[in-house]
Amino acid sequence: MDESSNDKCIFRITKINEQRQLRAALAHNLRLENTPNINTGLSHSNIHAKGCSTIDACMKRYESSIEGLKIRKNAVLAHEVIITGSPDHMNKLTKLEHIEYFNAAARWLIELHGGKLSNLLSFSVHYDESTVHAHILLVPKINNKLNSRAIIGGARGRLSELQTEFYERVAKRFGFTRGVKNSRAKHEHYSELKNLRSNLRTTANSLALAKIEHAKIIDELDNSKRVLTHVQNELKQIRRLEYTALKARIAQLEQNISRTYRTR
C-alpha cells in the first residue's frame, strides 16, 4: 500500500506511570492549561465525555477503578490513546461520522482494557487543532489487576498487531486504510512531542512573566517621573515663596531705614 496514502487511520498508545503524568494529560485534554498551537476560537466545539470534564472527576474515576488493587512501584497506571486519521480523509467525514468513529474506537478500547466502562477515565474530542482527533485515557485493568503487558505486550510487534486490529475492528468501516506495516516512516514520539510542548509552555510562561515585570517597571518609572515632577514643582514653589519673602523683608528694611532718616 502506498505510504503516502491520504486516507490512513492513525492509532497511538502510550503508557502513563505516575499520577502527576496522568493529571498533566488530563489538563491538556480538558484544555485546563495554556495549550500552544490551538485555535481557542474553536475550543467550544471540543467534546468531553459526560462526567469526565474535570480533573477531579476523572481522578475520582481512577481512584474508584484501582480501589483494592495492589499497585507495584513500576506499574503502568493508565494508557493514553490518540485516535485520528489522515487530514484529507478526516475532513471528508461529517461531524456525526467523527463522533461515530471515535465512539467505535472507545468501545473497542474499553473491551481491550477489561470490558468495564469504569476503566474509561476520560474521552475528549478536539476540534481546535489542525486535524480533529480524540484522546482516550483508560486504566489497563485485566482480571482485577493492572496489566499493561496483557494489552500492549512486551514484543516489538505488538503495536503493529494493535494497529491492524484497530483498522479491522474500527477504522475500516469508516473508509480508512491501514498504513504500511513496519514502515520506516519516522513519527515523532508522543512523549517527545509532549516534552516539546512542555518546553514551549515554559517559554511562553517565562515570556508572560517577563511582560508582567516589564509592565511593573514601566509603571514604577511612570510613578517616579510623576514624583520627580511633583518635587520639582514643590521646589519651584518654595523658591518663589522664598523670593517673595526675601523681597518683602528687603522692602520692610528699606521702610525702616527711611523712617529712621526722616525722624532725624
C-alpha positions as CSV (number, residue, x, y, z in Angstrom):
1,M,0.0,0.0,0.0
2,D,1.2,3.5,-0.9
3,E,2.7,5.0,2.2
4,S,1.7,8.5,1.0
5,S,-2.0,7.5,1.0
6,N,-4.2,10.3,2.4
7,D,-6.8,8.1,4.0
8,K,-4.8,6.2,6.6
9,C,-6.2,5.6,10.1
10,I,-4.0,6.7,13.0
11,F,-3.7,4.9,16.3
12,R,-1.2,5.8,19.0
13,I,-1.0,4.4,22.5
14,T,1.4,5.4,25.3
15,K,2.0,4.4,28.9
16,I,1.4,6.6,32.0
17,N,3.4,5.6,35.0
18,E,2.8,8.4,37.5
19,Q,-0.3,10.2,38.8
20,R,1.2,13.6,38.0
21,Q,1.7,12.5,34.4
22,L,-1.9,11.4,34.4
23,R,-3.0,14.8,35.7
24,A,-0.9,16.6,33.1
25,A,-2.5,14.6,30.4
26,L,-6.0,15.4,31.7
27,A,-5.1,19.1,32.0
28,H,-4.1,19.1,28.3
29,N,-7.0,17.0,27.1
30,L,-9.6,19.0,29.0
31,R,-8.0,22.3,28.0
32,L,-7.3,23.3,31.6
33,E,-3.8,24.6,30.8
34,N,-2.3,27.1,28.4
35,T,-2.0,24.9,25.3
36,P,0.0,26.3,22.4
37,N,-0.8,25.8,18.7
38,I,-4.6,25.6,19.2
39,N,-7.4,27.8,17.8
40,T,-9.1,28.9,21.1
41,G,-11.9,30.2,19.0
42,L,-12.8,26.6,18.2
43,S,-12.3,25.2,21.7
44,H,-16.0,25.5,22.4
45,S,-16.6,22.8,19.8
46,N,-14.5,20.2,21.7
47,I,-16.4,17.3,23.2
48,H,-15.8,15.7,26.6
49,A,-17.5,12.5,27.8
50,K,-20.2,13.2,30.4
51,G,-18.9,13.1,33.9
52,C,-15.3,13.4,32.6
53,S,-15.0,17.2,32.2
54,T,-12.8,18.0,35.2
55,I,-9.5,16.6,36.6
56,D,-11.2,15.8,39.9
57,A,-14.0,13.9,38.2
58,C,-11.5,11.9,36.2
59,M,-9.2,11.2,39.1
60,K,-12.2,10.1,41.1
61,R,-12.9,7.5,38.4
62,Y,-9.3,6.5,38.5
63,E,-9.3,6.0,42.3
64,S,-12.5,4.0,42.1
65,S,-11.1,1.8,39.4
66,I,-7.9,0.9,41.3
67,E,-9.5,0.6,44.7
68,G,-8.4,-2.5,46.4
69,L,-5.6,-3.3,43.9
70,K,-2.0,-3.8,44.8
71,I,-0.1,-1.3,42.8
72,R,3.5,-2.1,42.1
73,K,6.0,0.7,42.2
74,N,6.8,0.5,38.5
75,A,3.2,-0.3,37.5
76,V,1.6,1.3,34.4
77,L,-1.3,3.3,35.8
78,A,-3.0,4.2,32.6
79,H,-2.9,4.2,28.8
80,E,-3.4,7.3,26.7
81,V,-4.7,6.6,23.2
82,I,-4.8,9.1,20.3
83,I,-7.3,8.3,17.5
84,T,-7.4,10.2,14.3
85,G,-6.6,9.8,10.6
86,S,-5.0,11.5,7.6
87,P,-6.2,15.1,7.5
88,D,-7.7,14.7,4.0
89,H,-9.9,11.8,5.0
90,M,-10.9,13.3,8.4
91,N,-12.0,16.5,6.5
92,K,-14.2,14.3,4.3
93,L,-16.1,12.9,7.3
94,T,-19.0,14.8,8.8
95,K,-19.0,15.7,12.5
96,L,-21.5,12.9,13.1
97,E,-19.1,10.4,11.4
98,H,-16.3,11.8,13.5
99,I,-18.2,11.0,16.7
100,E,-19.2,7.6,15.4
101,Y,-15.6,6.8,14.5
102,F,-14.3,7.9,17.9
103,N,-17.1,6.2,19.8
104,A,-16.4,2.9,18.0
105,A,-12.7,3.3,18.9
106,A,-13.7,3.9,22.6
107,R,-15.9,0.8,22.7
108,W,-13.1,-1.3,21.2
109,L,-10.6,0.1,23.7
110,I,-12.9,-0.5,26.7
111,E,-13.2,-4.1,25.6
112,L,-9.4,-4.3,25.2
113,H,-9.0,-2.8,28.7
114,G,-11.1,-5.4,30.6
115,G,-14.5,-4.6,29.3
116,K,-15.7,-2.3,32.0
117,L,-16.8,1.2,31.4
118,S,-15.4,2.2,34.8
119,N,-11.9,1.7,33.3
120,L,-12.5,4.7,31.0
121,L,-11.1,7.7,32.7
122,S,-11.6,10.4,30.0
123,F,-12.7,10.8,26.4
124,S,-12.1,14.1,24.7
125,V,-12.5,15.1,21.0
126,H,-10.5,18.1,19.9
127,Y,-11.7,20.4,17.1
128,D,-9.4,23.2,17.9
129,E,-6.2,21.8,16.3
130,S,-5.3,21.3,12.7
131,T,-6.9,17.8,12.5
132,V,-9.8,16.6,14.6
133,H,-8.7,13.8,16.9
134,A,-9.6,12.0,20.2
135,H,-7.7,11.5,23.4
136,I,-8.9,8.5,25.4
137,L,-7.4,7.6,28.8
138,L,-8.0,4.1,30.3
139,V,-6.9,2.0,33.2
140,P,-5.3,-1.2,32.0
141,K,-7.2,-3.4,34.5
142,I,-7.4,-7.0,33.4
143,N,-8.9,-9.7,35.8
144,N,-8.8,-7.2,38.7
145,K,-5.1,-6.4,38.2
146,L,-3.2,-3.6,36.5
147,N,-1.7,-5.4,33.5
148,S,-0.5,-3.1,30.7
149,R,1.6,-6.0,29.3
150,A,-1.5,-8.0,28.6
151,I,-2.7,-5.2,26.3
152,I,0.4,-3.6,24.8
153,G,2.7,-6.7,25.4
154,G,6.4,-6.8,25.5
155,A,7.1,-7.8,21.9
156,R,8.0,-5.1,19.4
157,G,5.4,-6.4,17.0
158,R,2.5,-6.0,19.4
159,L,1.9,-2.4,18.5
160,S,1.7,-3.3,14.8
161,E,-0.8,-6.0,15.8
162,L,-2.9,-3.5,17.7
163,Q,-2.9,-1.1,14.8
164,T,-4.0,-3.9,12.5
165,E,-6.8,-4.9,15.0
166,F,-7.9,-1.2,15.2
167,Y,-8.1,-1.0,11.5
168,E,-10.0,-4.2,11.1
169,R,-12.4,-3.7,14.1
170,V,-12.9,0.1,13.8
171,A,-11.4,2.2,11.1
172,K,-12.1,0.0,8.0
173,R,-15.8,0.7,8.0
174,F,-15.2,4.5,8.0
175,G,-13.3,4.3,4.8
176,F,-9.7,4.4,6.2
177,T,-6.8,2.3,5.0
178,R,-4.1,0.8,7.1
179,G,-0.6,2.2,6.9
180,V,2.3,0.1,5.7
181,K,3.3,-2.5,8.3
182,N,6.7,-2.0,9.9
183,S,7.1,1.3,7.9
184,R,10.3,3.1,8.2
185,A,8.5,6.4,8.1
186,K,9.5,8.4,11.1
187,H,6.8,9.6,13.5
188,E,7.7,11.9,16.3
189,H,7.2,10.0,19.6
190,Y,4.3,11.4,21.6
191,S,6.4,11.8,24.7
192,E,8.9,13.8,22.8
193,L,6.1,15.9,21.4
194,K,4.8,16.5,25.0
195,N,8.3,17.5,26.1
196,L,8.5,20.0,23.2
197,R,5.0,21.3,24.2
198,S,6.1,21.5,27.8
199,N,9.2,23.5,26.8
200,L,7.1,25.8,24.7
201,R,4.7,26.3,27.6
202,T,7.6,27.0,29.9
203,T,9.0,29.6,27.4
204,A,5.5,31.1,27.0
205,N,5.1,31.4,30.7
206,S,8.5,32.9,31.1
207,L,7.7,35.4,28.4
208,A,4.4,36.2,30.1
209,L,6.2,36.8,33.4
210,A,8.8,39.0,31.7
211,K,6.0,41.0,30.2
212,I,4.4,41.4,33.6
213,E,7.7,42.5,35.1
214,H,8.3,44.9,32.2
215,A,4.8,46.4,32.8
216,K,5.7,46.8,36.5
217,I,8.9,48.5,35.7
218,I,7.2,50.9,33.3
219,D,4.6,51.7,36.0
220,E,7.3,52.3,38.6
221,L,9.1,54.5,36.1
222,D,6.0,56.5,35.4
223,N,5.4,56.8,39.1
224,S,9.0,58.0,39.6
225,K,8.5,60.6,36.9
226,R,5.3,61.8,38.5
227,V,7.0,62.1,41.9
228,L,10.0,63.9,40.3
229,T,7.7,66.3,38.6
230,H,5.9,66.9,41.9
231,V,9.1,67.5,43.8
232,Q,10.4,69.9,41.0
233,N,7.1,71.8,41.2
234,E,7.4,72.0,45.0
235,L,10.9,73.3,44.8
236,K,9.8,75.9,42.3
237,Q,7.0,76.9,44.7
238,I,9.4,77.1,47.6
239,R,11.8,79.2,45.6
240,R,9.0,81.5,44.6
241,L,7.9,81.8,48.2
242,E,11.5,82.4,49.4
243,Y,12.0,85.0,46.7
244,T,8.7,86.7,47.6
245,A,9.5,86.6,51.4
246,L,13.0,87.9,50.7
247,K,11.6,90.8,48.7
248,A,9.1,91.6,51.4
249,R,11.9,91.6,54.0
250,I,14.1,93.9,51.9
251,A,11.1,96.3,51.4
252,Q,10.5,96.2,55.2
253,L,14.1,97.0,55.9
254,E,14.1,99.9,53.4
255,Q,11.0,101.3,55.0
256,N,12.6,101.1,58.4
257,I,15.7,102.8,57.2
258,S,13.6,105.5,55.5
259,R,11.7,106.1,58.7
260,T,14.9,106.3,60.7
261,Y,16.3,109.0,58.4
262,R,13.1,111.0,58.5
263,T,13.0,111.2,62.3
264,R,16.4,112.6,62.5
